[in-house]
Amino acid sequence: MFSWIFMFWFLQINKFVSAFTYNISRCYSEISEEFHHKGDVVIGAFFPLHTFYTGKKNPHSTIPYYYLDNHIQYNFKNYQYILALQFAIEEINGNPNLLPNISLGFDFYNVRFTGKYILDIAFNWLTALGERNYIPNYNCKKRNFTAALTGTSWITSAQIGTLLQLFKFPQINFGPYDLLLSDRGQYPSLYQMAPKDTSLSLAIVSLMVHFRWSWVGLILPDDHKGIGILSDFRKEMERNGICLAFVKITPETWTSYVAKFWENMDETNVTIIYGDIDSLEGVMRNIEQRLLTWNVWIMNIEHHVIDRADYFMLDSFHGSIIFKHNFRENFEFTKFIQTVNPNKYPEDIYLPKLWYLFFKCSFADTNCHMLDNCQTNASLDILPRHIFDVAMNEESTSIYNGVYAVAHSLHEMRLQQLQMQPYENHKGMVFFPWHLNTFLNDIEVKDKRSLDWKQTIDTEYDIHNIWNLPKGLGLKVKIGSFSANAPKGQQLSLSEQIIQWPEIFSEIPQSVCSESCGPGFRKVTMEGKAICCYKCTPCAENEISNDTDVDQCVKCPESHYANKEKSNCFQKSVSFLAYEDPLGMALASIALCLSVLTAFVIGIFVKHRDTPIVKANNQALSYILLITLTFCFLCSLNFIGKPTTAACILQQTTFAVAFTMALATVLAKAITVVLAFKINFPGRMLRWLMISRGPNYIIPICTVIQLFICGIWMTTSPPFLDQDAHTEYGHIIILCNKGSAVAFHSVLGYLCFLALGSYAMAFLSRNLPDTFNESKFLSFSMLVFFCVWVTFLPVYHSTKGKIMVAMEVFSILASSTALLAFIFAPKCYIILLKPDKNSFHHIRKETPSRRKTFF
């Protein structure tokens, strides 16, 4: 039993002072705190059957992390954990199809420790292990140890896991799911059976919304789980207009903090309590002792500890609502509990204690495990539900499924061993515990779902109502359910007629913060206050209110706007990018000026048509490009003025065709230069292309393709008149809707494709030996053109109204100006300001040096 002996040393601490007021016999206190159930393969179970607490934390003078005022109290409901373990093992041992000829057993250790004491024990044990190679009281009988079952506190599992991971020992945690324990880097062999609480905050907030509770309190443990759930609650509450009146973090020492903790608790009638049994033990005990009957407690756990017998009729937790994960009820377990008694399980040292306490039995003088004078009908199922519940709870379900997970893993490993060594079946199972990790990662439990079965119920909760009036009734009644996977509006299901509220309330409790507002105003939160605590303020722009106590004012119709008094809505005036507007006037003036400038350049080229710089680079293509640019500038005028259906169609078609011709002309100029200088030995086809001016055919071909795209656009989804009633206050802007966004972007994409093609061809011929080689200017103009339209798209989609139309006009003018400036400005500079370079004599002088450089 080496594996469990060192774990016992690891967890065992000094005995605490009992808090029971019963007349305890000598046998009751002398019975050991751990016991063993024989089996070929053994599971270690480490969980508490006690609740211990300390008031003032008076430290012991010699024992570290031990307090003189520790109090121990049996938590009888936790005994169900042992029964769930026993029940699962009996089922498995009785199943001939699961682990045949191999029996499961368990070693149970009652975990009782606080704080860092367990770490001190682990350190001392590890130090002693290195110094000694023997263990006192070691049993040499050969037993196979498989896995450790730990819970319910995450601290218990984490501290035990710190040691277990050194040996890669499989650890099954049956407590609430904890994100910290899912860290495979720190706990590579720890497996959590409980489902995640991924939808708990949504479920609880849905209940708040249902009862219109907008002002609630929240009590959380002082650990990472409390911090994590707090953000979840805040997010869901903000989304549903619910406010937190206070957030209380449970203290470690209640004596010095108890008065401050309960301050402002009466601000709300509804309080949420979230945490696990161990972290909330202090606050639950305080609530019970203070008899806080004016509050509805919304919890994810129920109070397990029976503090003491009293004669109060009222109970602080009567009317509380509990959210628990949805599990299928195990009726076989209930039948099993009815058969449990000390004679059936003599090794169970806790059954005699329960029979002694509740069924008036007495311990035999000769043997403390023997009982005398017991009731004949004594059974656990006759105990009150607030003391012991026969229905399998969430933790017991996790234990049950954890044992089955281990059993199926052992079964799979056994089958693998038999396949590898078929003649060693009689030797039994021989393995190391860490071998089990491979099978635990993906093994099926009893209901044929993988170990990740718990994810299927993460979003499903049962809602229970505590009936404990008079005190001692202790009923937990299911009043509804929640399923996050259900359609919105159908996630929460409640039976309100059977809900019992705290005795102070005669109807559904109300939990709100502020009074309502009058007509003409709306509610607004006050600075430094929660949104549920609000003041009244006038309606916002374009909103009116003619009623009282409204959350939002009523917006005027899109065709109307609110007056200054916010009492009436008036008709909006029509607006568009007109020539009379400063912006429209400026854009139209720029377009006309650039058109005149282009005509002036055409005149210069016609006047100097016989000069070398005009004849160079295909004179005809230059004239075509200049004429096309003129139309490009003029087409922008279609976007200015009151839009009509015809104008909307002409805007896009003239823009597309004019720019396609311009870019195709640039492409033809670039290809002409490449064909003239890059082909050393042209064939018949290339020679024909040069003589017949084949590159000039690029212009009609590219234009026809663009016309085809525009034809499809105008046929399927042409541009149409649209209205924008939101951009300018008091105005409705009339503008052209593109109709098909795909077609519009296809036109722009085709233009950018031509620009990139022209840029590529011009870039290839940038260093060719020609006196007036304009390839560099062509490539730079195409680069600027491409940048303008690539920049245009995000700006276009981020603006609205007249600004959006103005941006498109500006892009047309900017890209056209780039073509005019970068291609023709250098030529006009030479023609007008450097006429000496525009002569054949100058060309003859420069040509030899250029050819020498080229070759």
C-alpha positions in Angstrom: 0.0 0.0 0.0 3.0 2.3 -0.6 1.0 4.7 -2.9 -1.8 5.3 -0.4 0.5 5.3 2.7 2.5 8.3 1.5 -0.8 10.0 0.5 -2.1 9.4 4.0 1.1 11.0 5.5 0.7 13.8 3.0 -2.8 14.6 4.1 -3.0 13.6 7.8 -2.9 16.4 10.3 -3.6 16.6 14.1 -7.0 16.0 15.4 -9.2 19.1 15.8 -11.7 19.9 18.6 -15.1 18.5 17.8 -18.0 21.0 17.6 -20.7 18.4 18.2 -23.0 18.9 21.2 -24.0 15.2 21.3 -22.9 13.0 24.1 -20.2 11.2 22.2 -19.0 7.8 23.4 -15.5 6.6 23.5 -15.9 4.4 20.4 -17.2 7.3 18.4 -14.0 9.2 18.8 -11.7 6.2 18.6 -12.9 4.8 15.3 -10.3 5.5 12.5 -10.9 8.2 9.9 -10.0 6.0 7.0 -10.9 2.5 5.7 -10.2 0.2 2.8 -12.4 -1.9 0.5 -10.5 -4.8 -0.8 -9.9 -5.3 -4.6 -7.4 -6.4 -7.1 -7.2 -2.9 -8.4 -7.6 0.0 -5.9 -8.7 3.6 -6.3 -7.7 6.1 -3.8 -10.4 8.4 -2.5 -9.4 11.7 -0.8 -12.3 14.0 0.2 -13.7 15.5 3.4 -16.5 14.2 5.5 -16.0 17.0 7.9 -16.5 20.8 7.8 -14.0 22.7 9.9 -13.8 26.4 10.6 -11.9 28.8 12.7 -13.0 32.1 14.3 -10.1 34.2 15.3 -7.4 32.1 13.8 -5.3 31.8 17.0 -2.1 30.1 15.9 -0.6 27.1 17.6 2.7 27.7 19.3 4.6 24.8 17.7 2.4 23.4 14.8 2.5 25.6 11.7 -0.7 26.5 9.9 -2.7 25.0 12.8 -5.2 27.1 14.9 -6.2 26.6 18.4 -9.8 27.6 17.8 -10.5 25.1 15.0 -13.9 23.4 15.1 -14.9 20.2 13.3 -18.3 19.2 12.3 -19.6 16.2 10.4 -21.1 17.0 7.0 -23.5 14.1 6.7 -24.5 15.0 3.1 -20.9 14.4 2.1 -21.2 10.8 3.1 -23.1 10.2 -0.1 -19.7 10.5 -1.8 -18.6 7.3 -0.2 -21.8 5.6 -1.1 -21.6 6.7 -4.7 -18.1 5.3 -4.8 -19.2 2.0 -3.3 -22.2 1.8 -5.6 -20.2 2.3 -8.8 -17.6 -0.2 -7.7 -20.3 -2.8 -6.9 -21.9 -2.3 -10.3 -18.6 -2.7 -12.1 -17.6 -5.8 -10.1 -20.9 -7.3 -10.9 -20.7 -6.7 -14.6 -19.1 -9.7 -16.4 -18.5 -7.6 -19.5 -16.3 -5.0 -17.7 -13.0 -6.1 -16.1 -13.9 -9.8 -15.9 -12.0 -11.7 -13.2 -10.7 -8.4 -11.8 -12.2 -6.7 -8.8 -12.1 -3.0 -8.0 -11.5 -1.7 -4.5 -10.8 1.6 -2.8 -8.9 3.2 0.0 -10.6 6.1 1.6 -8.9 8.9 3.5 -10.8 11.7 5.2 -9.1 14.9 4.0 -8.8 17.5 6.8 -6.3 20.3 6.3 -6.1 24.0 5.9 -4.0 26.5 4.0 -0.3 25.8 3.5 -0.1 23.0 6.0 -0.5 20.4 3.2 2.4 21.9 1.3 4.5 21.7 4.4 3.6 18.0 4.8 4.4 17.4 1.1 7.8 19.0 1.5 8.7 17.0 4.6 7.5 13.8 2.9 9.6 14.5 -0.2 12.6 15.2 2.0 12.1 12.1 4.0 11.6 10.0 0.9 15.1 11.0 -0.3 16.7 10.1 3.0 14.9 6.8 3.6 14.1 3.8 1.5 11.5 2.3 3.8 8.0 3.2 5.0 6.9 2.3 8.5 3.9 0.0 8.7 4.3 -0.9 5.0 2.1 -3.8 3.8 4.0 -6.0 1.4 0.9 -7.5 0.0 0.9 -6.8 -3.8 -1.9 -4.4 -4.9 -2.4 -2.4 -8.1 -3.1 1.3 -7.6 -4.8 3.1 -10.4 -6.0 6.6 -9.8 -6.7 9.1 -7.0 -10.2 10.5 -6.6 -10.1 14.0 -5.1 -12.5 16.8 -4.3 -14.6 18.7 -3.6 -12.5 21.9 -3.2 -10.2 22.9 -6.0 -7.6 23.7 -3.4 -7.7 20.1 -2.2 -7.2 18.8 -5.8 -4.6 21.3 -6.6 -2.5 20.6 -3.6 -2.8 16.9 -3.9 -2.2 17.2 -7.6 1.1 19.1 -7.1 2.5 15.9 -5.6 0.7 13.4 -7.9 2.0 15.1 -11.1 5.5 14.3 -10.0 4.7 10.6 -10.6 2.2 11.3 -13.5 -0.3 9.6 -11.2 -3.9 9.8 -12.7 -6.1 12.1 -10.7 -9.9 12.3 -11.0 -11.4 15.5 -9.7 -15.1 15.3 -8.9 -15.5 18.8 -7.6 -16.8 21.8 -9.5 -15.0 22.4 -12.8 -12.0 24.7 -12.3 -10.1 26.4 -15.1 -6.9 26.3 -13.1 -7.0 22.5 -12.9 -7.4 22.3 -16.7 -3.9 23.5 -17.2 -2.2 20.5 -18.8 1.2 22.1 -18.3 0.8 22.1 -14.5 -1.6 19.1 -14.1 -1.0 16.8 -17.1 -2.7 13.8 -15.5 -5.6 15.5 -13.8 -9.1 14.9 -15.2 -12.2 16.9 -14.2 -15.5 15.1 -14.3 -17.8 18.1 -13.6 -19.2 20.1 -16.5 -18.1 23.7 -17.0 -20.3 26.6 -15.8 -20.2 28.2 -19.2 -23.8 29.3 -19.1 -24.4 29.8 -15.4 -24.2 33.6 -15.5 -26.6 33.6 -18.5 -29.0 31.3 -16.7 -29.1 33.4 -13.5 -29.4 36.7 -15.4 -32.3 35.2 -17.4 -34.1 34.6 -14.2 -33.5 38.2 -13.2 -34.9 39.4 -16.5 -37.9 37.2 -16.1 -38.8 38.6 -12.6 -37.7 42.2 -13.6 -35.1 42.3 -10.9 -32.8 45.1 -11.9 -31.0 45.8 -8.6 -29.2 42.8 -7.1 -26.3 41.9 -4.9 -23.4 39.5 -5.5 -21.4 37.4 -3.0 -18.2 35.8 -4.4 -15.3 33.8 -3.0 -11.9 35.5 -2.8 -10.2 33.4 -5.5 -9.7 33.1 -9.2 -13.1 31.6 -9.7 -14.8 34.5 -8.1 -12.9 37.0 -10.3 -13.7 35.0 -13.4 -17.5 34.7 -12.8 -17.6 38.4 -11.8 -16.7 39.5 -15.3 -19.2 37.0 -16.8 -22.0 38.4 -14.6 -21.1 42.0 -15.4 -21.2 41.3 -19.1 -24.6 39.5 -19.0 -26.1 42.1 -16.6 -25.0 45.1 -18.7 -26.5 43.4 -21.8 -29.8 43.0 -20.0 -30.0 46.3 -18.0 -29.4 44.8 -14.6 -27.2 46.4 -12.0 -25.1 45.2 -9.1 -26.0 47.0 -5.8 -22.9 45.5 -4.2 -20.2 42.9 -4.7 -19.1 41.2 -1.5 -15.9 39.1 -1.4 -16.0 36.5 1.4 -13.3 37.2 4.0 -11.0 34.6 5.6 -11.7 35.7 9.2 -15.3 36.4 10.0 -14.8 37.6 13.5 -13.0 40.8 12.6 -14.8 41.5 9.3 -18.3 40.3 9.9 -19.9 43.7 10.7 -18.4 45.4 7.7 -19.3 42.5 5.4 -23.0 42.8 6.1 -23.2 46.6 5.6 -25.6 47.8 2.8 -26.9 44.3 2.5 -30.5 45.6 2.9 -30.1 47.7 -0.3 -31.6 44.9 -2.4 -34.0 42.1 -2.0 -32.2 39.6 -4.3 -28.6 38.5 -3.8 -26.6 36.0 -5.9 -24.2 33.7 -4.1 -21.6 31.9 -6.2 -18.8 29.6 -5.2 -18.1 26.1 -4.0 -19.1 24.5 -0.7 -15.7 25.0 1.0 -15.1 28.7 -0.1 -18.6 29.7 1.0 -18.9 27.8 4.2 -18.3 30.9 6.3 -20.8 33.1 4.6 -23.4 30.4 4.5 -23.0 29.8 8.2 -23.3 33.5 8.9 -26.5 33.8 6.9 -28.0 31.0 8.8 -27.0 32.3 12.2 -28.1 35.9 11.4 -31.6 34.8 10.3 -31.6 36.9 7.1 -35.1 36.2 6.0 -35.7 39.3 3.9 -33.5 38.3 1.0 -34.0 35.9 -1.9 -30.7 34.0 -2.3 -29.8 32.8 -5.8 -27.1 30.2 -5.5 -25.2 27.5 -7.4 -24.8 25.4 -4.3 -26.9 24.5 -1.3 -26.0 24.8 2.3 -24.7 21.3 3.4 -23.8 21.8 7.0 -26.4 21.3 9.7 -25.1 23.8 12.2 -27.0 22.8 15.2 -30.5 21.9 16.3 -32.6 24.9 17.2 -36.2 25.7 17.8 -36.6 28.6 15.2 -39.5 28.1 12.8 -37.8 30.5 10.2 -34.8 29.7 8.1 -32.6 32.1 6.2 -32.6 29.9 3.1 -36.3 29.3 2.8 -37.4 30.5 -0.6 -33.8 30.3 -2.1 -33.3 29.4 -5.7 -30.5 27.0 -6.7 -29.1 26.4 -10.2 -27.7 22.9 -10.6 -26.4 21.1 -13.7 -29.0 18.8 -15.4 -28.3 15.1 -14.7 -30.3 12.0 -15.3 -31.6 10.7 -12.0 -30.1 7.4 -11.0 -33.0 5.4 -9.4 -30.7 2.4 -8.8 -28.6 4.5 -6.5 -31.7 5.3 -4.4 -32.5 1.6 -4.1 -28.9 0.9 -3.2 -29.0 3.4 -0.3 -32.1 1.7 1.1 -30.0 -1.5 1.6 -27.0 0.2 3.2 -26.3 -0.8 6.8 -23.3 -1.4 9.1 -23.7 -5.2 8.8 -23.6 -5.2 5.0 -20.4 -3.1 4.9 -18.4 -3.8 8.1 -15.3 -2.1 6.8 -17.1 1.2 6.5 -16.3 3.0 9.8 -18.8 5.8 9.2 -21.9 3.7 9.1 -21.7 2.8 12.8 -21.3 6.5 13.6 -24.4 7.4 11.6 -26.4 4.6 13.2 -25.2 5.7 16.6 -26.2 9.3 16.1 -29.5 9.0 14.3 -30.9 5.6 15.2 -30.1 5.4 19.0 -27.7 2.5 18.6 -25.0 1.8 21.1 -21.5 0.5 20.6 -20.7 -2.9 21.8 -18.3 -3.2 24.7 -16.1 -5.7 22.9 -15.9 -4.2 19.4 -16.4 -0.5 18.5 -17.6 -1.7 15.0 -20.5 -3.7 16.5 -23.8 -2.0 17.4 -26.4 -3.0 19.9 -30.0 -1.9 20.5 -30.6 -0.6 17.0 -34.0 0.1 15.4 -35.1 -2.7 13.1 -36.2 -0.4 10.3 -33.1 1.9 10.4 -32.2 3.1 7.0 -30.6 6.2 5.5 -33.6 6.9 3.3 -35.8 7.8 6.4 -33.5 10.7 7.4 -34.7 14.2 6.6 -33.5 15.5 3.2 -31.6 18.4 4.8 -29.5 15.9 6.7 -29.1 13.2 4.1 -30.5 13.2 0.6 -31.0 9.8 -1.2 -31.0 11.4 -4.6 -27.6 11.4 -6.3 -26.2 14.9 -6.2 -23.9 16.6 -8.7 -20.6 15.6 -6.9 -21.8 12.0 -6.5 -22.6 11.8 -10.1 -19.1 13.0 -11.0 -17.7 10.3 -8.6 -19.8 7.7 -10.2 -18.8 8.7 -13.7 -15.1 9.0 -12.6 -15.0 5.5 -11.3 -16.5 4.2 -14.6 -14.0 6.2 -16.6 -11.2 4.5 -14.6 -12.9 1.1 -15.1 -13.3 1.5 -18.8 -9.7 2.7 -19.1 -8.5 -0.4 -17.2 -10.6 -2.6 -19.4 -9.1 -1.1 -22.6 -5.6 -1.5 -21.2 -6.3 -5.1 -20.2 -7.5 -5.9 -23.7 -4.4 -4.4 -25.1 -2.2 -6.4 -22.7 -4.0 -9.6 -23.7 -3.5 -8.9 -27.4 0.3 -8.3 -26.8 0.7 -11.2 -24.2 -2.2 -13.6 -24.7 -0.6 -16.3 -22.5 -0.3 -14.3 -19.3 -4.0 -13.9 -18.6 -3.6 -15.8 -15.3 -1.1 -13.4 -13.9 -3.7 -10.6 -13.6 -3.1 -7.0 -14.5 0.5 -5.7 -14.3 0.9 -2.0 -15.0 2.1 1.3 -13.6 -0.6 3.9 -12.8 0.7 6.4 -15.3 -0.1 3.9 -18.1 -3.7 4.8 -17.5 -3.3 8.3 -18.7 -3.3 7.3 -22.4 -6.7 5.6 -22.0 -8.3 8.2 -19.7 -7.8 10.9 -22.4 -10.5 9.4 -24.5 -12.5 6.7 -22.9 -16.2 6.1 -22.8 -18.1 6.0 -19.5 -21.1 3.9 -18.8 -23.6 5.9 -21.0 -21.3 5.5 -24.0 -20.2 9.1 -24.1 -16.6 10.1 -24.0 -14.9 11.7 -21.0 -15.9 15.0 -22.6 -19.6 14.0 -22.1 -19.9 16.8 -19.6 -19.7 19.4 -22.4 -23.1 18.3 -23.6 -24.7 19.5 -20.4 -22.7 22.6 -19.8 -25.6 24.7 -21.0 -28.4 22.9 -19.2 -29.5 23.7 -15.6 -32.2 22.5 -13.3 -33.7 25.3 -11.1 -34.7 24.3 -7.6 -36.6 26.1 -4.8 -35.7 25.5 -1.1 -38.8 24.8 1.0 -37.7 24.9 4.7 -40.7 26.4 6.5 -41.1 25.3 9.2 -37.4 24.8 9.6 -36.4 21.2 9.2 -38.7 20.5 6.3 -35.7 20.7 4.0 -37.4 20.1 0.6 -35.7 20.9 -2.6 -38.3 21.3 -5.3 -37.6 21.6 -9.0 -39.4 24.7 -10.3 -38.0 25.0 -13.8 -35.0 24.6 -16.1 -32.7 26.6 -18.4 -31.1 25.6 -21.7 -28.8 27.9 -23.5 -29.2 25.9 -26.7 -32.9 26.6 -26.8 -34.3 29.4 -29.1 -34.1 32.9 -27.6 -37.2 33.5 -25.5 -37.6 29.8 -24.7 -34.4 29.2 -22.8 -35.9 29.7 -19.4 -38.9 27.5 -18.2 -40.5 28.2 -14.8 -43.5 27.1 -12.8 -44.1 30.3 -10.9 -47.2 29.0 -9.1 -45.2 26.5 -7.0 -42.4 28.9 -6.0 -42.2 29.7 -2.3 -40.6 33.0 -1.5 -39.2 34.1 1.9 -41.8 34.6 4.5 -41.6 38.4 4.5 -42.9 38.5 0.9 -46.5 37.8 0.1 -46.0 38.0 -3.7 -43.1 38.1 -6.2 -40.4 40.3 -4.6 -39.4 43.5 -6.3 -35.8 44.7 -6.5 -35.3 48.1 -8.2 -33.4 51.3 -7.5 -35.0 54.5 -8.8 -38.4 56.1 -9.4 -39.8 56.7 -12.9 -39.6 59.9 -15.1 -42.4 62.1 -16.3 -43.6 63.0 -19.9 -41.0 64.7 -22.2 -38.0 63.1 -20.5 -36.2 59.8 -20.5 -34.3 57.9 -17.9 -30.5 58.5 -17.7 -28.0 57.1 -15.3 -26.3 59.4 -12.8 -22.6 59.9 -12.8 -20.9 57.5 -10.5 -24.1 55.4 -10.1 -25.3 52.2 -11.7 -27.5 52.5 -14.8 -30.5 51.3 -12.7 -30.2 54.4 -10.5 -31.1 57.1 -13.0 -32.4 60.7 -13.3 -34.7 62.2 -15.9 -33.3 64.1 -18.9 -34.8 65.7 -22.0 -34.9 63.6 -25.2 -32.0 63.6 -27.5 -31.8 65.2 -31.0 -34.6 64.1 -33.4 -36.4 62.3 -30.6 -39.6 63.3 -28.8 -41.5 61.9 -25.8 -45.2 62.4 -25.0 -45.5 59.8 -22.3 -44.2 59.2 -18.7 -41.5 56.8 -17.5 -39.9 55.9 -20.8 -36.5 54.3 -21.2 -36.1 55.7 -24.7 -37.6 58.6 -26.5 -39.4 58.1 -29.8 -37.5 58.9 -32.9 -39.2 61.0 -35.6 -39.7 59.3 -39.0 -36.9 59.5 -41.4 -38.7 62.2 -43.4 -39.1 64.4 -40.3 -37.0 65.9 -37.6 -37.7 67.1 -34.1 -38.2 70.8 -33.2 -36.2 72.5 -30.5 -38.8 71.8 -27.9 -38.7 68.0 -28.7 -42.5 68.1 -28.9 -43.2 67.7 -32.6 -41.7 66.3 -35.8 -41.4 68.4 -39.0 -40.8 67.6 -42.6 -37.2 67.5 -43.7 -35.9 69.5 -46.7 -34.4 67.7 -49.8 -30.6 68.1 -50.3 -28.0 66.9 -52.8 -24.6 67.8 -54.2 -25.7 70.9 -56.1 -23.7 73.3 -58.2 -24.8 76.0 -55.7 -23.2 74.3 -52.8 -19.6 75.4 -52.1 -18.3 71.9 -52.4 -20.2 71.2 -55.6 -19.2 74.5 -57.0 -15.5 73.9 -56.2 -15.5 70.4 -57.8 -17.3 71.6 -60.9 -14.9 74.5 -61.3 -11.9 72.2 -60.9 -13.4 69.8 -63.5 -13.9 72.6 -66.0 -10.5 74.1 -65.5 -8.8 70.7 -65.9 -10.9 70.1 -69.1 -9.7 73.5 -70.5 -6.2 72.7 -69.5 -6.4 69.4 -71.4 -7.7 71.2 -74.4 -4.9 73.7 -74.1 -2.4 70.7 -74.1 -4.1 69.4 -77.2 -3.6 72.7 -78.9 0.1 72.8 -78.0 0.5 69.3 -79.5 -1.3 70.2 -82.7 0.7 73.4 -83.1 4.0 71.5 -82.6 2.9 68.3 -84.3 6.0 68.2 -86.5 8.5 68.4 -83.6 10.3 65.3 -82.5 8.8 65.2 -78.9 5.3 65.2 -80.3 6.0 62.5 -82.9 7.8 60.3 -80.4 5.9 57.6 -78.6 3.1 57.3 -81.1 1.6 60.7 -81.9 -1.9 59.3 -82.6 -2.1 57.6 -79.2 -1.2 60.8 -77.5 -4.0 62.7 -79.2 -6.5 59.9 -78.3 -5.3 59.9 -74.7 -5.7 63.7 -74.4 -9.2 63.7 -75.9 -10.1 60.8 -73.5 -8.8 62.7 -70.5 -11.0 65.6 -71.5 -14.1 63.3 -71.3 -12.8 61.9 -68.0 -12.8 65.4 -66.5 -16.2 66.2 -67.9 -17.8 63.0 -66.8 -17.4 64.1 -63.2 -20.0 66.8 -63.8 -22.6 64.0 -64.0 -22.2 63.5 -60.3 -23.0 67.1 -59.5 -26.6 68.4 -59.6 -29.9 66.9 -58.8 -29.7 63.2 -59.5 -32.1 61.5 -61.9 -32.4 58.0 -63.1 -30.7 58.8 -66.4 -28.0 60.7 -64.6 -27.3 57.8 -62.2 -26.8 55.4 -65.2 -24.7 58.0 -67.1 -22.5 58.5 -64.1 -21.1 55.0 -64.1 -21.2 54.2 -67.8 -19.4 57.4 -68.9 -16.9 57.1 -66.1 -16.2 53.4 -66.9 -15.8 53.9 -70.6 -13.8 57.1 -70.5 -11.3 55.7 -68.0 -11.1 52.4 -69.8 -10.1 54.2 -73.1 -7.6 56.3 -71.2 -5.9 53.3 -69.6 -6.1 51.2 -72.7 -4.3 54.0 -74.6 -1.5 54.1 -72.0 -1.3 50.3 -72.3 -1.0 50.6 -76.0 1.8 53.2 -75.7 3.7 51.0 -73.3 3.4 47.9 -75.5 4.5 49.8 -78.6 7.7 50.8 -76.9 8.4 47.2 -75.7 7.8 45.8 -79.2 10.0 48.4 -80.8 13.0 47.9 -78.6 12.8 44.6 -76.8 12.4 42.4 -79.9 15.8 41.9 -81.6 14.7 39.6 -84.4 11.0 40.1 -85.0 9.1 37.5 -87.0 6.5 38.0 -89.6 3.7 38.4 -87.1 5.6 40.9 -85.0 6.7 42.8 -88.1 3.0 43.0 -89.2 2.0 44.2 -85.8 4.6 47.0 -86.0 3.7 48.0 -89.6 -0.1 47.8 -89.1 0.1 49.5 -85.6 -1.3 46.4 -83.9 -1.1 47.8 -80.4 -3.7 50.4 -81.3 -6.3 47.6 -81.4 -5.9 47.3 -77.7 -8.1 50.4 -77.2 -11.3 49.0 -78.8 -10.7 45.5 -77.4 -10.4 46.8 -73.8 -13.3 49.2 -74.3 -15.6 46.5 -75.6 -14.8 44.3 -72.5 -15.7 47.2 -70.2 -18.9 47.9 -72.2 -19.8 44.2 -71.7 -19.3 44.5 -68.0 -21.4 47.7 -67.9 -24.1 46.0 -70.0 -24.4 43.2 -67.5 -24.6 45.7 -64.7 -27.2 47.9 -66.3 -29.3 44.8 -67.3 -29.2 43.0 -63.9 -29.1 45.7 -61.2 -28.7 49.2 -62.6 -28.1 52.3 -60.4 -31.2 54.0 -59.1 -32.2 57.0 -57.0 -31.9 56.6 -53.3 -32.3 58.8 -50.2 -30.1 59.4 -47.1 -32.1 60.8 -44.2 -29.5 60.4 -41.5 -26.2 62.1 -42.5 -27.4 65.8 -42.3 -29.8 66.9 -39.6 -33.1 68.2 -41.0 -32.3 67.2 -44.6 -32.9 64.2 -46.9 -30.0 63.7 -49.3 -30.9 62.4 -52.7 -28.1 60.4 -54.3 -27.5 57.6 -56.7 -27.4 54.0 -55.3 -24.9 51.8 -57.2 -27.4 49.0 -57.5 -25.0 46.2 -57.6 -21.9 46.6 -55.4 -20.3 43.6 -57.2 -20.7 45.2 -60.6 -19.4 48.6 -59.3 -16.3 46.9 -57.8 -15.9 44.8 -60.9 -15.6 48.0 -63.0 -13.1 49.4 -60.6 -11.2 46.1 -60.5 -11.0 46.1 -64.3 -9.6 49.6 -64.3 -7.0 48.7 -61.7 -6.1 45.7 -63.7 -5.5 47.8 -66.8 -3.5 50.2 -64.7 -1.3 47.4 -63.3 -0.8 46.0 -66.8 0.2 49.4 -68.1 2.5 49.9 -65.2 4.2 46.5 -65.8 4.8 47.2 -69.5 6.0 50.7 -68.9 8.3 49.4 -66.1 9.9 46.9 -68.5 10.8 49.7 -71.0 11.9 52.3 -68.5 15.6 52.1 -69.4 15.3 51.7 -73.2 17.5 54.1 -75.3 15.1 56.7 -76.6 15.5 60.4 -76.4 11.9 61.0 -75.5 11.2 57.7 -73.8 8.1 58.3 -71.6 8.0 54.9 -70.0 9.1 56.2 -66.6 6.3 58.8 -66.7 3.8 56.2 -67.8 4.8 53.8 -65.0 4.6 56.5 -62.4 1.3 57.8 -63.6 -0.2 54.3 -63.4 1.2 53.8 -59.9 -0.5 57.1 -58.8 -3.7 56.1 -60.6 -3.7 52.7 -58.8 -3.0 54.2 -55.4 -5.8 56.8 -55.8 -8.5 54.1 -56.5 -7.2 51.7 -53.9 -7.4 54.5 -51.3 -10.8 55.5 -52.6 -12.5 52.2 -51.7 -12.1 52.4 -47.8 -12.8 56.1 -47.8 -15.9 55.6 -50.0 -17.3 53.0 -47.7 -16.7 55.0 -44.6 -18.5 58.2 -45.8 -22.1 58.9 -46.5 -24.3 61.4 -48.2 -22.9 64.3 -50.2 -19.3 63.6 -48.9 -19.4 60.1 -50.5 -20.4 61.6 -53.9 -17.7 64.3 -53.5 -15.1 61.6 -52.8 -15.9 59.8 -56.0 -15.7 63.0 -58.0 -12.4 63.9 -56.3 -11.0 60.4 -57.2 -12.0 60.9 -60.8 -10.3 64.3 -61.0 -7.2 63.2 -59.1 -6.6 60.1 -61.2 -7.2 62.0 -64.4 -4.9 64.8 -63.3 -2.2 62.2 -62.5 -2.4 60.9 -66.1 -2.3 64.4 -67.6 0.4 65.8 -65.3 2.9 62.9 -65.3 2.6 62.0 -69.0 2.2 65.4 -70.7 3.7 67.9 -68.3 7.3 66.9 -69.1 6.6 67.2 -72.8 4.9 70.6 -72.5 7.9 71.8 -70.4 10.3 70.9 -73.2 8.0 72.3 -75.9 7.4 75.6 -74.1 10.5 76.2 -72.0 13.3 74.1 -73.6 12.6 74.3 -77.3 16.4 73.8 -78.1 16.0 70.1 -76.9 13.0 69.6 -79.2 15.1 69.6 -82.4 16.5 66.9 -84.7 20.0 68.4 -84.3 19.9 67.9 -80.6 18.7 64.3 -81.0 21.5 63.4 -83.4 24.1 64.8 -80.9 22.6 62.7 -78.0 21.9 59.5 -79.9 25.5 58.0 -80.1 26.2 58.4 -76.4 22.8 56.8 -75.5 23.4 53.8 -77.8 26.9 53.3 -76.4 25.5 53.3 -73.0 22.8 50.8 -73.9 25.0 48.4 -75.8 
